[in-house]
Amino acid sequence: MTQAIDVFTGGIAQTNGYLIEAPDGWVLFDAPEGVAAWLEQKGIKLQALVLTHQHYDHVMDAAKVAEAHGCPVYAHSDYHSTLTLEPMLRAAGMPVEVEPFEVENVLAGQSAVEVAGERFVLKFVPGHSADSMCFVSEGRQVVFSGDTVFAGSIGRTDLPGGSHPLLIHGIQTHLLTLADNFRFLPGHGPETSVGTEKTSNPYLR
């Protein structure tokens, strides 16, 4: 296992995917469009795919990755097109199509999970989406935070399943209570830290 975390950014929304080497193999957090080809170029064989939530930009390559690597998928909920936002996008004239995928490990209601030999504390933080889950690695002192909190901002809450009060409550209760040096690895944009967002994020004051 190494502490290094590799970042892939791709797709129409410039979505981040994070690759780590856990004790028992490689794990990918989120599957934006293009990440399957990136993994193939790197010669990486995954042991698991973990999804912070199922909005289309985070799962466009989920089925492709799971099939190519024969790896299980971990997520808060089973796959459903309402979670990927496909009906809303089609109604808006954006014909986005996500290939359905199977979630072998549904994490709703769990407080922790071991993935490829590495333990993650689970923080359910809905509000951006109904299924948003953050994965806290205490050993690495990082949070794979999806679209909950960004550098100087928070996830949008005007999409189906969104709730601004719910998101703020979840961030303040479950994420800002971590030590200041924990790093947020968000779904978009650069990384940040708990301490930075506590003191400077205008949405969280």
Secondary structure per residue as TSV (DSSP state, phi and psi in degrees):
chain	resnum	aa	ss	phi	psi
A	1	M	-	360.0	137.9
A	2	T	-	-120.1	159.9
A	3	Q	S	-84.3	-9.4
A	4	A	-	-64.2	142.0
A	5	I	E	-127.1	119.4
A	6	D	E	-96.0	140.1
A	7	V	E	-116.2	131.2
A	8	F	E	-113.1	135.3
A	9	T	E	-125.8	125.3
A	10	G	E	-165.7	177.9
A	11	G	T	86.9	173.1
A	12	I	T	-62.0	-29.7
A	13	A	T	-100.7	10.3
A	14	Q	T	49.2	63.4
A	15	T	E	-93.1	140.3
A	16	N	E	-88.5	137.7
A	17	G	E	-121.0	144.4
A	18	Y	E	-121.5	130.9
A	19	L	E	-112.4	125.9
A	20	I	E	-127.3	155.1
A	21	E	E	-102.2	105.8
A	22	A	E	-86.3	172.7
A	23	P	T	-55.0	-35.0
A	24	D	T	-106.6	14.0
A	25	G	E	139.2	-172.4
A	26	W	E	-85.9	141.4
A	27	V	E	-130.3	135.0
A	28	L	E	-111.3	131.2
A	29	F	E	-102.1	112.8
A	30	D	-	73.3	154.0
A	31	A	-	-134.3	69.0
A	32	P	-	-66.7	162.1
A	33	E	T	-58.0	129.8
A	34	G	T	100.8	-13.5
A	35	V	H	-71.2	-28.2
A	36	A	H	-62.9	-44.8
A	37	A	H	-66.2	-37.0
A	38	W	H	-61.1	-44.4
A	39	L	H	-63.4	-40.7
A	40	E	H	-63.1	-41.1
A	41	Q	H	-63.3	-34.8
A	42	K	H	-79.7	-13.0
A	43	G	T	71.8	29.3
A	44	I	-	-91.9	137.4
A	45	K	-	-114.0	115.2
A	46	L	E	-78.3	149.4
A	47	Q	E	-97.8	-21.4
A	48	A	E	-163.1	150.7
A	49	L	E	-117.7	126.9
A	50	V	E	-116.9	132.2
A	51	L	-	-112.6	127.6
A	52	T	S	-74.4	-31.5
A	53	H	-	-168.5	174.5
A	54	Q	-	-109.3	20.1
A	55	H	-	-56.5	144.7
A	56	Y	H	-51.3	-38.7
A	57	D	H	-70.2	-15.9
A	58	H	H	-96.2	-9.2
A	59	V	H	-131.1	11.4
A	60	M	T	-56.6	-34.7
A	61	D	T	-104.4	13.0
A	62	A	H	-61.9	-49.4
A	63	A	H	-63.4	-41.9
A	64	K	H	-62.3	-44.4
A	65	V	H	-66.0	-47.1
A	66	A	H	-60.6	-40.4
A	67	E	H	-70.7	-44.6
A	68	A	H	-65.0	-33.4
A	69	H	H	-103.9	-9.4
A	70	G	T	59.4	34.1
A	71	C	-	-107.3	152.1
A	72	P	-	-74.0	154.7
A	73	V	E	-108.0	135.4
A	74	Y	E	-113.4	132.6
A	75	A	E	-161.2	164.7
A	76	H	S	-61.9	-40.4
A	77	S	S	-132.7	163.3
A	78	D	-	-62.5	155.3
A	79	Y	-	-58.7	138.5
A	80	H	-	-156.3	140.3
A	81	S	H	-64.5	-23.8
A	82	T	H	-67.6	-31.6
A	83	L	H	-72.7	-31.4
A	84	T	H	-79.3	-10.2
A	85	L	T	75.2	13.5
A	86	E	H	-58.6	-45.0
A	87	P	H	-59.4	-42.6
A	88	M	H	-64.0	-42.9
A	89	L	H	-66.8	-40.6
A	90	R	H	-63.5	-40.4
A	91	A	H	-63.9	-26.0
A	92	A	T	-91.3	5.5
A	93	G	T	85.9	15.8
A	94	M	-	-110.9	100.2
A	95	P	-	-78.1	64.1
A	96	V	-	-78.0	132.2
A	97	E	-	-125.8	118.0
A	98	V	-	-99.6	126.1
A	99	E	-	-68.4	124.8
A	100	P	-	-57.5	148.5
A	101	F	-	-139.7	160.3
A	102	E	-	-98.2	134.3
A	103	V	-	-99.5	102.0
A	104	E	S	-73.0	-27.9
A	105	N	E	-123.6	95.6
A	106	V	E	-84.8	125.1
A	107	L	-	-103.1	-0.7
A	108	A	T	-53.8	131.0
A	109	G	T	87.1	-6.4
A	110	Q	-	-93.9	152.6
A	111	S	S	-103.1	-17.2
A	112	A	E	-158.4	160.1
A	113	V	E	-150.3	147.5
A	114	E	E	-105.9	125.3
A	115	V	E	-124.4	118.4
A	116	A	T	51.9	38.6
A	117	G	T	84.3	3.4
A	118	E	E	-115.9	136.1
A	119	R	E	-92.4	136.6
A	120	F	E	-127.8	132.5
A	121	V	E	-81.8	134.4
A	122	L	E	-99.8	132.9
A	123	K	E	-124.6	109.9
A	124	F	E	-81.0	114.1
A	125	V	-	-130.1	75.3
A	126	P	-	-73.0	169.3
A	127	G	S	134.3	-43.6
A	128	H	S	-79.3	-42.8
A	129	S	S	-140.7	165.1
A	130	A	T	-73.8	-15.3
A	131	D	T	-120.3	20.4
A	132	S	-	-68.9	125.7
A	133	M	E	-133.5	133.3
A	134	C	E	-102.4	145.0
A	135	F	E	-117.0	114.0
A	136	V	E	-101.1	120.7
A	137	S	E	-100.9	107.2
A	138	E	T	-70.7	-31.5
A	139	G	T	-67.4	-39.9
A	140	R	T	-87.9	-15.6
A	141	Q	T	58.2	48.3
A	142	V	E	-133.3	158.7
A	143	V	E	-126.5	119.0
A	144	F	E	-81.3	98.9
A	145	S	E	-102.8	1.9
A	146	G	E	55.8	-136.9
A	147	D	T	-105.6	34.9
A	148	T	S	-84.0	-56.7
A	149	V	E	-131.2	138.3
A	150	F	E	-120.6	174.0
A	151	A	T	-65.7	106.1
A	152	G	T	78.0	11.6
A	153	S	E	-155.2	-174.4
A	154	I	E	-138.5	170.0
A	155	G	-	-66.6	148.6
A	156	R	-	-67.8	149.7
A	157	T	-	-123.8	15.7
A	158	D	-	-99.8	15.5
A	159	L	S	-99.9	164.3
A	160	P	T	-53.0	132.0
A	161	G	T	85.3	1.9
A	162	G	-	-84.6	152.1
A	163	S	-	-159.2	113.4
A	164	H	H	-61.9	-49.4
A	165	P	H	-59.9	-38.3
A	166	L	H	-65.6	-42.1
A	167	L	H	-65.6	-46.7
A	168	I	H	-59.5	-44.9
A	169	H	H	-60.5	-44.1
A	170	G	H	-64.9	-42.5
A	171	I	I	-63.5	-46.4
A	172	Q	I	-68.5	-34.4
A	173	T	I	-82.3	-41.5
A	174	H	I	-104.9	-24.1
A	175	L	I	-109.8	-45.2
A	176	L	T	-74.3	-5.9
A	177	T	T	-86.6	-5.9
A	178	L	S	-73.2	164.8
A	179	A	-	-61.1	147.9
A	180	D	T	-58.6	-27.1
A	181	N	T	-84.8	-3.1
A	182	F	-	-66.8	135.6
A	183	R	E	-95.3	135.8
A	184	F	E	-89.5	128.7
A	185	L	E	-110.9	94.7
A	186	P	E	-85.8	169.9
A	187	G	S	-73.3	-16.7
A	188	H	S	-146.9	143.9
A	189	G	S	79.8	-172.6
A	190	P	-	-78.4	163.7
A	191	E	-	-71.4	162.0
A	192	T	E	-147.0	-166.0
A	193	S	E	-137.6	161.9
A	194	V	H	-59.1	-47.1
A	195	G	H	-61.0	-41.2
A	196	T	H	-63.9	-44.9
A	197	E	H	-72.2	-31.2
A	198	K	H	-63.2	-35.2
A	199	T	H	-97.6	-22.4
A	200	S	H	-126.6	-10.3
A	201	N	-	-76.5	116.0
A	202	P	T	-65.2	-21.2
A	203	Y	T	-81.7	-11.9
A	204	L	-	-117.8	10.7
A	205	R	-	-84.5	360.0
